[in-house]
Every structure is written in structure tokens, then in C-alpha cells.
Amino acid sequence: MGRVKGVMIRKTAEVLLKKLEFSSDFDYNKKKLKEVPGLNSKLFRNKIAGYISKKLHNESNV
């Protein structure tokens, strides 16, 4: 079990945001990330889902 680094989460999330549609809902984002091949780690998926949710929520409040 390796450490999940913040840079990896941000870069992966930015790439996925360009390819897929996400919302500011964490549970919806978790379900969408289950469909993405290559994201086998539950911890990694949840951290990406949380980052995307936070980013979209902050963008909508600006």
C-alpha cells in the first residue's frame, strides 16, 4: 500500500474533469469514478471524488 500524494490527485482530477461530467455531489462523483478503468484503489477514488466535489462547489460559489 503506497501513499497517495496530493499532486497525483490534482493532476488526475484535472484530466478527468476535461473528459467526464461531474457535479459537486461527492456520492455521484464516486459512482462516476467507479466506471473509470485504472482506478482500483478505493482511497484514491474517494480522494479524487472529494477534490472534484470541492473544486466544483468552490467554482459555483464564486
ABEGO torsion letter per residue (X at the ends): XBBBBAAAAAAAAAAAAAABBBBABAAAAAAAAAABBGBABAAAAAAAAAAAAAAAAAAAAX
